[in-house]
């Protein structure tokens, strides 16, 4: 059977594509594609090699701004969770059995308190405060207020071991400060917190002259 072909079919299709209704569905897709491209979605290998320095700079700035906003949202969420954790009754004792078993294994390896304190600091504190307490951790720029500089002896040496113990165990909210710092009593035993304090004393500049435990 012969198939009837409308001679105006091709031309009609062109007119349809140019209609406001068709354009209204195509434009958002094109705009979304442009936004995703500028926002840095996709591999760098997809970037036009002829891209101008100005366009590249805009792309990089948008990408950096998006990452900064993402980290800020993460920080806000952590602050909310920290407040909830701090409000739990006897929160610092809930994970004692689990953490003590892990610590016993570490202590069996012959590590000193200072070494164990540094390991715990690296795991739980360095992301904000930096590996050596300079306040330069990968999340530092997204936090308000900025993380304390634990290596600053002029600031840290005036704080007692008891004060530091409370802050680590219950979070800064326990002393009326920012809730951005999580209470670590959920994951660290009292002995391990003292190990962390010993490590903090070891990185102070000028050096701390009192008892480290």
C-alpha positions in Angstrom: 0.0 0.0 0.0 1.4 3.4 -1.0 2.0 5.7 1.9 0.7 9.2 1.6 3.3 11.9 2.4 2.2 15.4 3.2 4.4 17.7 1.2 4.0 20.3 3.9 5.0 17.9 6.7 8.7 19.0 6.9 7.8 22.7 6.7 5.1 22.2 9.3 7.6 20.6 11.6 9.8 23.6 11.3 7.0 25.9 12.1 6.0 23.8 15.1 9.5 23.9 16.5 9.5 27.6 16.3 6.2 28.0 18.1 6.2 29.6 21.6 5.0 26.3 23.1 7.9 24.3 21.7 10.4 27.0 22.6 9.1 27.1 26.1 10.0 23.4 26.6 13.3 23.7 24.9 14.6 26.8 26.6 14.7 25.4 30.1 16.7 22.4 28.9 19.2 24.6 27.2 19.4 26.9 30.3 19.9 23.9 32.6 22.6 22.6 30.4 24.4 26.0 30.5 24.1 26.2 34.3 25.4 22.7 34.8 28.3 23.5 32.5 29.2 26.7 34.4 28.7 25.0 37.7 31.4 22.6 36.9 29.3 19.4 36.5 31.1 16.9 34.4 34.7 16.2 33.9 37.3 18.9 33.0 38.0 16.9 29.8 34.6 18.1 28.5 35.6 21.7 28.8 36.0 23.5 25.4 39.7 23.9 24.8 39.0 27.2 23.2 37.2 28.5 26.3 38.3 32.0 27.2 40.1 32.7 30.5 37.1 34.9 31.6 34.7 32.0 31.1 37.0 29.6 32.9 37.3 32.0 35.8 33.6 32.3 36.1 33.2 28.5 36.0 35.8 28.1 38.8 34.2 30.7 40.9 30.7 29.2 40.6 32.2 25.8 41.5 34.0 27.2 44.5 30.9 29.0 45.7 28.8 25.9 45.4 31.3 23.8 47.4 31.5 26.5 50.1 27.7 26.6 50.4 27.6 22.8 50.6 30.1 22.7 53.4 28.1 25.4 55.2 25.0 23.3 55.0 26.9 20.3 56.3 28.2 22.5 59.2 24.8 23.7 60.1 23.4 20.1 60.1 26.3 19.0 62.3 25.6 21.8 64.7 21.9 20.7 64.9 22.9 17.1 65.6 25.5 18.2 68.2 22.8 20.1 70.1 20.6 17.0 70.1 23.4 14.8 71.3 24.4 17.2 74.0 20.8 17.1 75.3 20.7 13.3 75.8 21.0 12.2 79.4 24.4 10.7 80.2 25.3 11.0 76.6 29.0 10.6 77.2 28.5 7.1 78.7 26.4 5.6 75.9 29.3 4.4 73.8 31.7 3.5 76.6 31.7 -0.2 76.1 32.4 0.0 72.4 35.1 2.6 72.6 36.8 0.9 75.6 37.2 -2.3 73.6 38.8 -0.5 70.7 41.1 1.5 73.0 42.2 -1.7 74.8 43.3 -3.1 71.5 45.3 0.1 70.7 46.9 0.1 74.2 47.8 -3.5 73.7 50.0 -2.5 70.8 52.2 -0.5 73.2 51.2 3.0 72.1 51.8 5.8 74.6 49.1 8.1 75.9 50.5 10.9 73.7 50.4 8.7 70.6 46.9 7.6 71.3 45.8 11.2 71.9 47.3 12.3 68.6 45.5 9.4 66.8 42.2 10.4 68.3 42.8 14.1 67.6 43.6 13.2 63.9 40.4 11.2 63.7 37.9 13.5 65.4 39.4 17.0 65.5 41.8 17.5 62.6 39.0 18.0 60.0 38.3 21.4 61.6 41.3 22.3 63.7 44.0 20.9 61.4 46.5 18.0 62.0 48.7 20.2 64.2 46.0 22.4 65.7 46.6 25.5 63.5 42.9 25.9 62.8 43.4 25.0 59.2 41.4 21.8 58.7 39.6 21.2 55.4 36.3 22.3 56.9 37.6 25.3 58.7 36.7 27.9 56.0 33.0 26.9 56.1 32.6 27.2 59.9 31.4 30.2 61.9 33.0 30.9 64.3 36.3 29.7 63.0 37.9 26.7 64.8 40.2 27.4 67.7 43.9 27.3 67.1 45.0 24.7 69.6 48.7 25.3 68.8 48.4 28.9 70.1 50.0 28.6 73.5 49.0 32.1 74.4 45.4 31.1 74.3 45.5 27.4 75.2 48.0 27.5 78.1 45.5 29.6 80.2 42.9 26.9 80.0 42.9 24.2 82.7 42.9 20.5 82.0 39.5 20.3 83.6 38.1 23.0 81.2 39.5 21.1 78.2 38.1 17.8 79.5 34.6 19.3 79.7 34.8 20.9 76.3 36.0 17.6 74.6 33.5 15.4 76.5 30.4 17.6 76.3 31.1 20.0 73.4 31.5 23.8 73.6 27.8 24.2 74.1 28.4 22.9 77.6 30.4 26.1 78.4 28.0 28.4 76.6 29.9 28.6 73.4 29.2 27.5 69.8 27.5 24.2 69.2 29.6 23.5 66.1 32.0 21.3 68.1 30.5 17.9 68.8 30.6 16.3 72.3 33.1 13.5 72.0 32.1 11.7 75.2 29.9 9.5 72.9 33.0 8.0 71.3 36.0 8.7 73.6 36.4 7.3 77.1 37.6 9.5 80.0 41.1 8.1 79.6 41.2 8.8 75.9 40.1 12.3 76.4 43.0 12.8 78.8 45.3 11.4 76.1 43.9 14.1 73.7 44.6 16.8 76.3 48.2 15.5 76.6 48.5 15.9 72.8 47.1 19.4 72.9 49.6 20.4 75.5 52.4 19.0 73.3 51.6 21.2 70.3 51.3 24.5 72.2 53.6 27.3 71.2 54.9 28.8 73.5 55.1 25.5 75.3 52.8 24.5 78.1 54.6 24.4 81.5 52.0 22.6 83.7 50.9 19.1 84.2 49.6 17.5 81.0 47.1 15.1 82.7 
